[in-house]
Amino acid sequence: MKTTHKLSAAGLIVALGIIYGDIGTSPLYVMKAIVGDRPISQLLVYGSISCVFWTLTFQTTFKYILLTLSADNHGEGGVFSLYALVRRFGKGRLVIPTILGATTLLADGIITPPISVASAVEGLDIVVADLPTIPIVLAILTGLFFFQRYGTQKVGTFFGPIMALWFGMLLALGIVQVVTHPQILTALNPVYAYELLTAYPSGFWLLGAVFLCTTGAEALYSDLGHCGRQNIRVSWIFVKIALVVNYLGQAAWLMEGAGRQLDGRNPFFSIMPDWLLLPGILLATAAAVIASQALISGSYTLINEAISLNFWPRVTVRNPTDFKGQIYIPSINVILWIGCILMVLYFKTSAHMEAAYGFSITVAMLMTTFLLGYYLLYIRKMNTAAIVGILLVFVVIEIAFFTANVVKIKERWMFLFFELFIFTVMYVWYFARKTNNRFLRFVNLREQAPMLERLSQDESVPKYATHLVYLSKADRNYEIEEKIIRSILSKRPKRADMYWFLHINRVNEPYALDYEIVPVTGTMVVKIVINVGFRIQPRVELYFRQVMRDMALRKEFDLHLRANGSTPYCNEPDYRFVIIEKYLSNANDLSLSDRLLMNGYYILKKLSVSEAKAFGLDRSDVVVERMPFVYQPITETPLQRITKPFEQ
């Protein structure tokens, strides 16, 4: 139950703890990344602050806080929620942008934790010279991923107050510097941004570093479901003021050293008084861990949605706590942990990581803009000219950031393999499943019901089960797959007292969970449609038990059983699930691309969790039947008959 969705003090604190971790820790490295080893000048500092301020205004405030947050799917956000909302209008054109958006957002999950934690821990260099920070960063990241299996519900209650203290410190540190140098406020003038991009040598390419100030905006939208739109929007007022004032404070400090270089110093820690340095580093580390936790949890949610929308193979999904929506995916946890460790070992310092940061999120933002256009056009029904104008502003800004970040590819080539892997898995799984489903044959269940009832009453056939249950993909109420009828009737017919056909219908509403009984001729054949939201992990066995209890109590069937379907001799009802799994037949005549696609799909299928576990049937009596899948049958073979003279 989402108790924090209405505007409240508790909701605002939760928003600070969950929503703004990523964007809230950006002051740790943004100004250091922009200035780098360049001589400090007024044009560089003022232009940078102006770019940061207007980036936060256009990208974060206007695009995400005001506009994109309105594109909620029953209170949930993120690229898959947006896709589920608009996919019926796209006719397949939205699949690739969605996959690209999800891929690059997942890639952000292996770079944000290392750069945030490393930037915070490196502040210890000021306190203890030549302190080896890499082992400390590795230990913090390893501990963070290790404790994911226990859930973060209790730890999460401390996130809000810690982040409130963090943003309070950002604001206070900035105010002290701005009061001393009030003229720095003029840097918010957009003219300085224009001059930096046009007059400063290689000024345009500084946008790659400027973009780091808004990288958490995409994750902000993904976390919409945690605390609601109003709490996010109101808390953003405080967060943005704290961020901008802190950036201004760092800029004021930089102007004191005009003409010199940073020489490895971090403006963020340099504006701290000595007495605050150690507590400030500890608080920065805590904020970095919270930012990392938000991204890790967001990655689990993203993959869970991808599984539900058929973009990702089924993997083990666990619920470590009773908190709604809190999940843990072991395989993704391992992938992210390995990626983060490699990041630290490869780049070693946060300064080197900064060069690799930003590219992925620019792609994710562009894909969100593309999907947002469909939302504004078909759901909000805005004026076409207004939509074009709004999207044009975002596209120009994001393409500029993308271009400035493209040069970083040489710095991050190793991560292109990670992104390519994620993209390939999603592409193969989605399109191969569509190919599989295209060749499904369906039959009318009402026409088959009389035959099934005759089989049920034919005592000459040995009874296979009291309740025989099949999972069906047929969307139409009165249809089931032809292969299911063949499974029941061919070779040795499967006689049962009742035949059940369950269809799991994934709906666009995130947490929907209800069912309907499809009336079929007779009383021994039942089809059930269970509507499950795309953020819920299905537990078919539990659902089936409840349906049986409901129907028995309503006296909708009578097999001389107890209300739960059991007999006087056994407390457990006698039911058997049959799952039909296909494999790629050698009788296919496939092109190279089709063979790669289908072989990739069946390799992923072998590596993924079985349907029995995926649908919560691990305690049931489950029979798995294998059936060949013939996609493009071979019609001709070079086989020829050889005729030899008859030998006496």
Protein Blocks (a to p, Z undefined) as FASTA:
>chain_A
ZZklpgcfklmmmmmmmmmmmmmmmmmmmmmmmnmmaccdfklmmmmmmmmmmmmmmmmm
mmmmmmmmmmcgehiacjklmmmmmmmmnnoplmmmmmmmmmmmmmmmmmmmmmmmmmmm
mmmmmmmghiafklmmmmmmmmmmmmmmnopklmmmmmmmmmmmmmmmmmmmmmmmmmmm
mmlmmmmpmklmmmmmmmpghklmmmmmmmmmmmmmmmmmmmmmmnojklmmmmmmmmmm
mmmmmmmmmmmmmmmmgoiafkopafklmmpcfklmmmmmmmmmmmmmmmmmmmmmmmmm
mmmmmmmnopaccdddddfbfbehiacdfklmmmmmmmmmmmmmmnopaklmmmmgojlm
mmmmmmmmmmmmmmmmmmnopafklmmmmmmmmmmmmmmmmmmmmmmmmmmmmmmmmmmm
mmmmmmmmmmmmmmmmmmpccddfklmmmmmmmmmmmmkbccfbfbdcdddfbfbfkbcc
fklmmmmmgojacddfbdcdddddddfblkgccddddddehjkbccddddddfkbccdfk
lmmmmmmmmmmmnopacehiafkopafkbcbdcdddddddddddfkbccdfklmmmmmmm
mmmmmmmccfklmnopambccddddddddfbdcfbdcbdcddddddZZ
